Amino acid sequence: MAQNDVRYLTPVNIEIKKEKYCRFEKSGIKFVDYKDADFLLKLLNEQGKILPRRITGTSSKYQRKVNKAVKRARHLAILPYAGDQLR
């Protein structure tokens, strides 16, 4: 092999994803209700963990409100602490 025969990996085609946005700011939601289990389930994964901001696009202000609402719902047994395949 000659010195000029350098092979590079072809770059992966990175698809342009949609712009992330905070669904709470867009919808004008000011309060995250801990009693609305169906809505809170959209912000959890299959194991019952809270989805991070980098995935949902939620702003930090509303992510804190979501965390507090999910924890309150878990404490009142509206949501499970550890779910086995919630969806």
DRENPA-3360 file (N, C-alpha, C; in nm, 2 decimals, always signed):
BEGIN
1 = MAQNDVRY = +0.08/-0.12/+0.00/+0.00/+0.00/+0.00/+0.09/+0.12/+0.00 ~ +0.06/+0.21/-0.09/+0.14/+0.33/-0.10/+0.10/+0.43/+0.01 ~ +0.18/+0.53/+0.03/+0.15/+0.63/+0.13/+0.03/+0.72/+0.10 ~ +0.00/+0.73/-0.02/-0.12/+0.82/-0.07/-0.25/+0.74/-0.07 ~ -0.24/+0.61/-0.04/-0.37/+0.53/-0.04/-0.43/+0.53/+0.09 ~ -0.48/+0.65/+0.13/-0.55/+0.66/+0.26/-0.70/+0.65/+0.23 ~ -0.76/+0.56/+0.30/-0.91/+0.55/+0.28/-0.98/+0.61/+0.40 ~ -1.08/+0.68/+0.37/-1.16/+0.74/+0.48/-1.30/+0.68/+0.48;
9 = LTPVNIEI = -1.36/+0.68/+0.59/-1.50/+0.63/+0.60/-1.59/+0.73/+0.54 ~ -1.68/+0.69/+0.46/-1.78/+0.78/+0.40/-1.86/+0.84/+0.51 ~ -1.89/+0.97/+0.51/-1.97/+1.03/+0.62/-2.11/+0.98/+0.61 ~ -2.17/+0.97/+0.72/-2.31/+0.92/+0.73/-2.40/+1.04/+0.69 ~ -2.49/+1.01/+0.61/-2.59/+1.11/+0.57/-2.67/+1.15/+0.69 ~ -2.65/+1.27/+0.73/-2.73/+1.32/+0.84/-2.85/+1.39/+0.79 ~ -2.97/+1.34/+0.83/-3.09/+1.40/+0.78/-3.12/+1.52/+0.87 ~ -3.17/+1.62/+0.80/-3.21/+1.74/+0.88/-3.34/+1.72/+0.95;
17 = KKEKYCRF = -3.33/+1.72/+1.08/-3.45/+1.70/+1.17/-3.53/+1.82/+1.18 ~ -3.65/+1.80/+1.22/-3.74/+1.92/+1.25/-3.68/+2.00/+1.36 ~ -3.71/+2.13/+1.35/-3.67/+2.22/+1.46/-3.74/+2.19/+1.59 ~ -3.67/+2.18/+1.70/-3.73/+2.15/+1.83/-3.80/+2.27/+1.88 ~ -3.91/+2.25/+1.94/-3.98/+2.36/+2.00/-4.05/+2.32/+2.13 ~ -4.07/+2.41/+2.22/-4.14/+2.38/+2.34/-4.29/+2.38/+2.32 ~ -4.35/+2.26/+2.34/-4.49/+2.25/+2.31/-4.58/+2.33/+2.41 ~ -4.52/+2.36/+2.53/-4.60/+2.44/+2.63/-4.60/+2.58/+2.59;
25 = EKSGIKFV = -4.49/+2.64/+2.54/-4.49/+2.78/+2.50/-4.57/+2.80/+2.37 ~ -4.56/+2.70/+2.28/-4.64/+2.71/+2.16/-4.79/+2.71/+2.18 ~ -4.83/+2.62/+2.27/-4.97/+2.60/+2.30/-5.02/+2.71/+2.40 ~ -4.93/+2.78/+2.47/-4.97/+2.87/+2.57/-5.01/+2.81/+2.70 ~ -4.96/+2.69/+2.73/-4.99/+2.62/+2.86/-4.90/+2.69/+2.97 ~ -4.97/+2.73/+3.07/-4.89/+2.79/+3.18/-4.87/+2.70/+3.30 ~ -4.96/+2.60/+3.32/-4.96/+2.51/+3.43/-4.96/+2.37/+3.38 ~ -4.87/+2.28/+3.43/-4.87/+2.14/+3.40/-4.95/+2.07/+3.51;
33 = DYKDADFL = -5.06/+2.01/+3.47/-5.15/+1.95/+3.57/-5.10/+1.80/+3.60 ~ -5.07/+1.78/+3.73/-5.03/+1.65/+3.77/-5.14/+1.54/+3.77 ~ -5.26/+1.59/+3.76/-5.37/+1.49/+3.76/-5.41/+1.44/+3.62 ~ -5.35/+1.49/+3.52/-5.37/+1.45/+3.38/-5.27/+1.34/+3.34 ~ -5.30/+1.22/+3.37/-5.20/+1.11/+3.35/-5.18/+1.08/+3.20 ~ -5.28/+1.10/+3.12/-5.26/+1.07/+2.98/-5.16/+1.17/+2.91 ~ -5.16/+1.29/+2.95/-5.07/+1.39/+2.90/-4.93/+1.37/+2.96 ~ -4.92/+1.33/+3.08/-4.79/+1.31/+3.14/-4.72/+1.18/+3.09;
41 = LKLLNEQG = -4.80/+1.08/+3.04/-4.74/+0.96/+2.98/-4.67/+0.99/+2.85 ~ -4.71/+1.10/+2.79/-4.64/+1.14/+2.66/-4.50/+1.19/+2.69 ~ -4.47/+1.23/+2.81/-4.34/+1.28/+2.85/-4.26/+1.18/+2.92 ~ -4.30/+1.05/+2.93/-4.23/+0.94/+2.99/-4.19/+0.84/+2.88 ~ -4.08/+0.76/+2.91/-4.05/+0.65/+2.81/-4.12/+0.52/+2.86 ~ -4.08/+0.41/+2.80/-4.15/+0.28/+2.83/-4.12/+0.24/+2.97 ~ -4.01/+0.27/+3.03/-3.97/+0.23/+3.16/-4.03/+0.32/+3.27 ~ -4.09/+0.43/+3.23/-4.15/+0.53/+3.32/-4.05/+0.64/+3.36;
49 = KILPRRIT = -3.94/+0.65/+3.29/-3.85/+0.76/+3.31/-3.89/+0.89/+3.24 ~ -3.86/+1.00/+3.30/-3.89/+1.13/+3.24/-3.80/+1.16/+3.12 ~ -3.86/+1.19/+3.01/-3.77/+1.22/+2.89/-3.70/+1.35/+2.90 ~ -3.57/+1.35/+2.86/-3.49/+1.48/+2.88/-3.53/+1.58/+2.78 ~ -3.48/+1.70/+2.81/-3.51/+1.82/+2.72/-3.46/+1.80/+2.58 ~ -3.34/+1.74/+2.57/-3.28/+1.73/+2.44/-3.37/+1.64/+2.34 ~ -3.45/+1.56/+2.40/-3.54/+1.48/+2.31/-3.67/+1.54/+2.29 ~ -3.73/+1.60/+2.39/-3.87/+1.65/+2.38/-3.86/+1.80/+2.33;
57 = GTSSKYQR = -3.75/+1.87/+2.35/-3.75/+2.01/+2.31/-3.81/+2.11/+2.40 ~ -3.85/+2.06/+2.52/-3.92/+2.14/+2.62/-3.82/+2.24/+2.68 ~ -3.86/+2.36/+2.70/-3.77/+2.46/+2.76/-3.74/+2.42/+2.91 ~ -3.64/+2.48/+2.96/-3.60/+2.44/+3.10/-3.70/+2.48/+3.20 ~ -3.77/+2.59/+3.18/-3.88/+2.64/+3.27/-3.99/+2.53/+3.28 ~ -4.03/+2.49/+3.17/-4.14/+2.39/+3.17/-4.09/+2.25/+3.20 ~ -3.97/+2.22/+3.17/-3.91/+2.09/+3.21/-3.91/+2.07/+3.36 ~ -3.88/+2.18/+3.43/-3.89/+2.17/+3.58/-4.03/+2.15/+3.63;
65 = KVNKAVKR = -4.13/+2.22/+3.56/-4.27/+2.20/+3.60/-4.32/+2.05/+3.56 ~ -4.27/+2.00/+3.45/-4.30/+1.86/+3.42/-4.25/+1.77/+3.52 ~ -4.12/+1.79/+3.56/-4.06/+1.70/+3.66/-4.14/+1.70/+3.79 ~ -4.18/+1.82/+3.83/-4.25/+1.83/+3.96/-4.39/+1.76/+3.94 ~ -4.46/+1.78/+3.83/-4.59/+1.72/+3.81/-4.58/+1.57/+3.81 ~ -4.48/+1.51/+3.74/-4.46/+1.37/+3.73/-4.43/+1.31/+3.87 ~ -4.35/+1.38/+3.94/-4.32/+1.33/+4.08/-4.44/+1.34/+4.17 ~ -4.52/+1.44/+4.16/-4.64/+1.45/+4.24/-4.74/+1.34/+4.20;
73 = ARHLAILP = -4.75/+1.31/+4.07/-4.84/+1.21/+4.02/-4.80/+1.07/+4.07 ~ -4.67/+1.05/+4.07/-4.61/+0.92/+4.12/-4.64/+0.91/+4.27 ~ -4.62/+1.02/+4.34/-4.65/+1.01/+4.49/-4.79/+0.98/+4.52 ~ -4.88/+1.03/+4.44/-5.03/+1.00/+4.46/-5.08/+0.88/+4.39 ~ -4.99/+0.80/+4.34/-5.02/+0.67/+4.27/-5.10/+0.70/+4.14 ~ -5.09/+0.81/+4.08/-5.16/+0.83/+3.95/-5.07/+0.77/+3.84 ~ -4.94/+0.78/+3.86/-4.84/+0.72/+3.77/-4.76/+0.62/+3.85 ~ -4.71/+0.52/+3.78/-4.62/+0.42/+3.85/-4.48/+0.48/+3.86;
81 = YAGDQLR = -4.41/+0.44/+3.97/-4.27/+0.48/+3.98/-4.18/+0.41/+3.87 ~ -4.20/+0.28/+3.86/-4.13/+0.20/+3.76/-4.23/+0.12/+3.68 ~ -4.25/+0.15/+3.55/-4.35/+0.09/+3.47/-4.29/-0.02/+3.39 ~ -4.36/-0.13/+3.38/-4.31/-0.23/+3.28/-4.40/-0.22/+3.16 ~ -4.34/-0.16/+3.06/-4.40/-0.14/+2.93/-4.53/-0.06/+2.95 ~ -4.52/+0.07/+2.98/-4.63/+0.16/+3.00/-4.72/+0.17/+2.88 ~ -4.66/+0.17/+2.76/-4.73/+0.19/+2.64/-4.77/+0.07/+2.57;
% end
